[in-house]
């Protein structure tokens, strides 16, 4: 994603207040990104990040120079793995938002979908050929559809990670959360943790949406 403030085609500068807002949002995005990595670092440690870190250190312990570097960075490995996990999840969640606000991408998909030929299934077709025909016929729309399915799956995983790290119930168990919600025992919820979970889940998407909105608004407002 390009975080450079969009420029007008005629060379005019954008509104200074919009530029300030734009870069303020970019800085806020970087700050929230740093904060949001921490839950994923904890999740990685919970799922075996510490064991991975120990195995990694043992593997390179006999290598000169590298073993010293590994000793320095071994404590940071869980954070690095958490950052990678967070980055992959955020890319999948934010990518549709960026693509759907890109007119050239939408135009290309619509043009290809309307202009491409379609293959008809025949009774004499081999099952593999029939599968290939259906796959071809659904392109390029299937790319967008699969991205949406992947996004839903990723949000589910992201939500579970957030609830595990910032559990809104004292026991930290998802089953207890479901029971409390089903029985309406709202007083037993930790609303502070629930707010942290929601911020972790949606903060970057909201900021990216605002950045895109400000970028578009800059073309509509004359300084």
Secondary structure, DSSP 8 states (H G I E B T S, - for coil): ---S----TT-----HHHHHHHHHHHHHHHHHHHHHHHHHHHHHIIIIIHHHHHHHHHHHTTSTTHHHHHHHHGGGHHHHHHHHHHHHHHHHHHHHHHHHT-HHHHHHHHHHHHHS------TTS-HHHHHHHHHHHTTTHHHHHHHHHHHHHHHHHHHHHHHHHT-SSTT--HHHHHHHHHHT-GGGS-HHHHHHHHHHHHHHHHHHHHHHHHHHHHHHS--
